[in-house]
Amino acid sequence: MAKITDNYEVMFIINATISEEDTAAIVEKFKALIEANGTLNELQEIGKQRLAYLIDDMPEGYYVLAKFTSAPDFPAELERVLGITENVMRSLITVVED
């Protein structure tokens, strides 16, 4: 029988050169999206960190980690929205094994 929900983690990096208000708006946008489609278990704003390599000629990014539970079809939609959101530099969604 297929699982109804799974546990996931999403890490995304926001452009560190935008204002704090814009950064907070992006974090809030994804927090609301996750809560509307699943259960947000933890949201950790790691903050500005030096990148391992330049992304779009920028040496730093603002890291955010969210742990959530949702239906298996939601991560694909989350990945799509992350990909088209301006100022989101990179993202990665992983399944967390029990």
N, CA, C and O of each residue as an XYZ file, in Angstrom:
392
protein
N       0.838     -1.189      0.000
C       0.000      0.000      0.000
C       0.877      1.244      0.000
O       1.866      1.303      0.730
N       0.529      2.224     -0.800
C       1.317      3.454     -0.917
C       1.130      4.326      0.323
O       0.078      4.327      0.962
N       2.183      5.059      0.631
C       2.117      5.974      1.763
C       1.239      7.169      1.419
O       1.206      7.627      0.277
N       0.535      7.659      2.419
C      -0.297      8.838      2.223
C       0.548     10.100      2.400
O       0.351     11.080      1.682
N       1.491     10.083      3.355
C       2.374     11.232      3.574
C       3.811     10.753      3.769
O       4.063      9.604      4.128
N       4.729     11.658      3.523
C       6.148     11.403      3.754
C       6.756     12.611      4.448
O       6.189     13.704      4.435
N       7.921     12.397      5.057
C       8.669     13.490      5.677
C       9.698     13.999      4.685
O      10.358     13.212      4.006
N       9.833     15.314      4.602
C      10.753     15.947      3.658
C      11.536     17.057      4.337
O      11.135     17.591      5.371
N      12.662     17.385      3.725
C      13.431     18.575      4.078
C      13.653     19.366      2.802
O      13.912     18.796      1.743
N      13.550     20.681      2.909
C      13.893     21.548      1.786
C      14.889     22.587      2.291
O      14.661     23.255      3.300
N      15.980     22.704      1.576
C      16.981     23.733      1.856
C      16.975     24.644      0.644
O      17.111     24.183     -0.489
N      16.815     25.948      0.883
C      16.915     26.870     -0.236
C      17.783     28.056      0.138
O      17.872     28.446      1.302
N      18.417     28.616     -0.877
C      19.357     29.724     -0.693
C      18.773     30.943     -1.389
O      18.450     30.917     -2.577
N      18.650     32.012     -0.610
C      18.105     33.274     -1.117
C      19.265     34.227     -1.366
O      20.258     34.217     -0.638
N      19.129     35.047     -2.396
C      20.111     36.083     -2.711
C      20.361     36.927     -1.457
O      19.419     37.495     -0.905
N      21.599     37.015     -1.007
C      21.937     37.721      0.227
C      22.000     39.230      0.057
O      22.127     39.954      1.045
N      21.914     39.718     -1.169
C      22.033     41.162     -1.388
C      20.690     41.887     -1.330
O      20.662     43.116     -1.381
N      19.585     41.165     -1.225
C      18.280     41.833     -1.146
C      18.023     42.275      0.292
O      18.719     41.846      1.212
N      17.024     43.132      0.481
C      16.738     43.683      1.809
C      16.202     42.604      2.759
O      15.744     41.546      2.328
N      16.273     42.899      4.050
C      15.764     41.965      5.054
C      14.263     41.748      4.892
O      13.766     40.644      5.116
N      13.537     42.805      4.501
C      12.088     42.688      4.306
C      11.772     41.752      3.144
O      10.855     40.934      3.230
N      12.535     41.874      2.054
C      12.315     40.994      0.903
C      12.662     39.545      1.242
O      11.968     38.618      0.822
N      13.740     39.357      2.004
C      14.124     38.015      2.441
C      13.027     37.409      3.314
O      12.638     36.257      3.126
N      12.535     38.194      4.266
C      11.464     37.714      5.148
C      10.204     37.387      4.358
O       9.495     36.439      4.696
N       9.916     38.154      3.317
C       8.736     37.894      2.488
C       8.866     36.577      1.743
O       7.888     35.839      1.623
N      10.057     36.268      1.238
C      10.273     34.999      0.536
C      10.139     33.829      1.509
O       9.504     32.824      1.191
N      10.741     33.962      2.699
C      10.637     32.893      3.703
C       9.175     32.679      4.081
O       8.725     31.538      4.187
N       8.437     33.755      4.283
C       7.026     33.661      4.658
C       6.194     33.035      3.535
O       5.264     32.272      3.798
N       6.531     33.361      2.289
C       5.821     32.792      1.134
C       5.917     31.269      1.140
O       4.915     30.579      0.952
N       7.128     30.746      1.358
C       7.296     29.293      1.332
C       6.782     28.636      2.599
O       6.327     27.493      2.560
N       6.845     29.333      3.712
C       6.259     28.814      4.948
C       4.753     28.630      4.751
O       4.202     27.588      5.108
N       4.092     29.637      4.187
C       2.648     29.564      3.952
C       2.303     28.472      2.932
O       1.309     27.764      3.095
N       3.118     28.336      1.886
C       2.878     27.307      0.866
C       2.970     25.908      1.474
O       2.139     25.045      1.190
N       3.978     25.691      2.304
C       4.140     24.380      2.948
C       2.983     24.117      3.904
O       2.430     23.018      3.912
N       2.608     25.112      4.711
C       1.515     24.922      5.668
C       0.177     24.682      4.972
O      -0.684     23.985      5.507
N      -0.001     25.259      3.778
C      -1.248     25.062      3.037
C      -1.340     23.667      2.423
O      -2.439     23.189      2.139
N      -0.192     23.005      2.212
C      -0.176     21.709      1.539
C       0.340     20.566      2.400
O       0.466     19.441      1.918
N       0.639     20.835      3.658
C       1.167     19.807      4.541
C       1.312     20.343      5.945
O       0.624     21.285      6.338
N       2.212     19.738      6.701
C       2.473     20.148      8.068
C       3.925     20.586      8.178
O       4.833     19.801      7.905
N       4.151     21.831      8.575
C       5.499     22.341      8.773
C       5.967     21.911     10.155
O       5.393     22.323     11.163
N       7.006     21.084     10.207
C       7.509     20.584     11.480
C       8.559     21.497     12.081
O       8.630     21.652     13.300
N       9.381     22.107     11.224
C      10.455     22.965     11.708
C      10.873     23.907     10.586
O      10.956     23.511      9.423
N      11.134     25.165     10.953
C      11.660     26.141     10.009
C      12.868     26.777     10.660
O      12.758     27.401     11.715
N      14.010     26.620     10.039
C      15.261     27.129     10.599
C      15.897     28.083      9.600
O      16.295     27.681      8.507
N      15.989     29.348      9.984
C      16.670     30.332      9.158
C      18.130     30.349      9.593
O      18.472     30.912     10.633
N      18.971     29.738      8.802
C      20.385     29.613      9.140
C      21.088     30.947      8.970
O      22.007     31.264      9.726
N      20.669     31.733      7.988
C      21.224     33.065      7.784
C      22.267     33.090      6.689
O      22.412     32.140      5.921
N      22.998     34.206      6.631
C      24.004     34.380      5.591
C      25.190     33.458      5.825
O      25.740     33.377      6.924
N      25.564     32.769      4.758
C      26.719     31.868      4.794
C      27.508     32.055      3.508
O      26.953     32.399      2.464
N      28.779     31.827      3.601
C      29.630     31.859      2.413
C      29.346     30.614      1.581
O      29.250     29.510      2.116
N      29.211     30.798      0.274
C      28.946     29.687     -0.629
C      30.237     28.940     -0.950
O      31.319     29.527     -0.922
N      30.128     27.678     -1.248
C      31.301     26.874     -1.617
C      31.868     27.317     -2.962
O      33.064     27.179     -3.218
N      31.002     27.848     -3.813
C      31.414     28.365     -5.124
C      30.462     29.505     -5.479
O      29.359     29.586     -4.938
N      30.878     30.368     -6.369
C      30.042     31.502     -6.759
C      28.784     31.024     -7.491
O      28.846     30.148     -8.353
N      27.674     31.603     -7.138
C      26.420     31.381     -7.845
C      25.969     32.755     -8.329
O      25.750     33.659     -7.523
N      25.833     32.910     -9.619
C      25.474     34.208    -10.208
C      26.432     35.301     -9.739
O      26.009     36.422     -9.458
N      27.713     34.977     -9.654
C      28.779     35.896     -9.234
C      28.612     36.410     -7.808
O      29.128     37.477     -7.477
N      27.908     35.677     -6.966
C      27.716     36.085     -5.568
C      28.409     35.099     -4.638
O      28.257     33.887     -4.787
N      29.177     35.624     -3.669
C      29.909     34.742     -2.754
C      29.108     34.287     -1.540
O      29.529     33.358     -0.852
N      27.948     34.922     -1.249
C      27.162     34.590     -0.071
C      25.704     34.338     -0.433
O      25.211     34.795     -1.464
N      25.028     33.599      0.441
C      23.606     33.355      0.285
C      22.958     33.250      1.650
O      23.639     33.006      2.646
N      21.644     33.433      1.704
C      20.867     33.329      2.932
C      20.184     31.965      2.925
O      19.297     31.710      2.110
N      20.605     31.090      3.843
C      20.133     29.701      3.876
C      18.896     29.549      4.754
O      18.804     30.135      5.833
N      17.941     28.743      4.266
C      16.735     28.417      5.020
C      16.498     26.911      4.900
O      16.568     26.348      3.808
N      16.217     26.264      6.040
C      15.921     24.836      6.079
C      14.527     24.648      6.655
O      14.221     25.166      7.729
N      13.687     23.912      5.950
C      12.344     23.603      6.438
C      12.142     22.093      6.416
O      12.482     21.424      5.440
N      11.587     21.569      7.498
C      11.239     20.158      7.586
C       9.721     20.078      7.625
O       9.076     20.777      8.406
N       9.152     19.222      6.776
C       7.702     19.162      6.681
C       7.229     17.767      6.303
O       8.000     16.921      5.850
N       5.931     17.557      6.505
C       5.254     16.318      6.129
C       4.168     16.690      5.128
O       3.400     17.626      5.349
N       4.114     15.947      4.026
C       3.094     16.242      3.016
C       2.821     15.005      2.170
O       3.474     13.970      2.305
N       1.838     15.151      1.300
C       1.545     14.110      0.319
C       2.707     14.029     -0.672
O       3.379     15.034     -0.907
N       2.952     12.876     -1.247
C       4.100     12.699     -2.145
C       4.093     13.571     -3.405
O       5.142     13.747     -4.024
N       2.955     14.112     -3.794
C       2.924     14.933     -5.002
C       3.268     16.400     -4.753
O       3.553     17.119     -5.710
N       3.254     16.868     -3.507
C       3.527     18.280     -3.215
C       4.971     18.712     -3.463
O       5.168     19.816     -3.971
N       5.992     17.918     -3.139
C       7.375     18.382     -3.373
C       7.662     18.792     -4.814
O       8.470     19.694     -5.037
N       7.040     18.172     -5.775
C       7.255     18.563     -7.171
C       6.728     19.978     -7.415
O       7.362     20.765     -8.117
N       5.590     20.294     -6.846
C       5.026     21.644     -6.974
C       5.897     22.659     -6.223
O       6.135     23.760     -6.719
N       6.365     22.292     -5.041
C       7.247     23.175     -4.274
C       8.525     23.460     -5.051
O       8.988     24.599     -5.096
N       9.091     22.430     -5.658
C      10.303     22.598     -6.457
C      10.059     23.519     -7.650
O      10.915     24.333     -7.996
N       8.899     23.389     -8.272
C       8.552     24.247     -9.408
C       8.469     25.712     -8.972
O       9.002     26.594     -9.645
N       7.798     25.966     -7.842
C       7.647     27.342     -7.362
C       8.994     27.913     -6.931
O       9.279     29.082     -7.192
N       9.824     27.107     -6.277
C      11.163     27.566     -5.909
C      11.966     27.950     -7.146
O      12.695     28.942     -7.138
N      11.830     27.163     -8.203
C      12.578     27.395     -9.425
C      12.210     28.671    -10.150
O      13.051     29.262    -10.826
N      10.962     29.108    -10.021
C      10.529     30.310    -10.738
C      10.493     31.549     -9.858
O      10.170     32.636    -10.338
N      10.820     31.405     -8.572
C      10.805     32.551     -7.673
C      12.099     33.342     -7.811
O      13.197     32.806     -7.666
N      11.941     34.625     -8.094
C      13.101     35.499     -8.225
C      13.823     35.579     -6.879
O      13.181     35.600     -5.829
N      15.123     35.623     -6.909
C      16.024     35.719     -5.754
C      16.207     34.416     -4.987
O      16.898     34.411     -3.969
N      15.613     33.309     -5.437
C      15.961     31.995     -4.888
C      17.050     31.446     -5.796
O      16.815     31.158     -6.969
N      18.258     31.304     -5.228
C      19.422     30.937     -6.031
C      19.517     29.432     -6.271
O      19.826     29.002     -7.383
N      19.258     28.639     -5.253
C      19.315     27.181     -5.349
C      18.343     26.585     -4.337
O      17.984     27.228     -3.351
N      17.922     25.349     -4.592
C      17.073     24.636     -3.644
C      17.282     23.137     -3.801
O      17.701     22.655     -4.853
N      16.982     22.417     -2.736
C      17.093     20.958     -2.746
C      16.046     20.386     -1.804
O      15.972     20.768     -0.636
N      15.244     19.475     -2.317
C      14.228     18.792     -1.513
C      14.632     17.333     -1.391
O      14.938     16.681     -2.389
N      14.631     16.818     -0.159
C      14.997     15.429      0.069
C      13.931     14.740      0.929
O      13.257     15.373      1.742
N      13.802     13.441      0.726
C      12.924     12.627      1.548
C      13.699     12.215      2.789
O      14.846     11.778      2.691
N      13.082     12.351      3.951
C      13.710     11.952      5.212
C      13.151     10.592      5.580
O      11.945     10.438      5.770
N      14.026      9.611      5.679
C      13.591      8.268      6.042
C      13.240      8.211      7.524
O      13.859      8.893      8.340
N      12.244      7.395      7.869
C      11.808      7.274      9.252
C      12.864      6.673     10.139
O      12.642      6.507     11.339
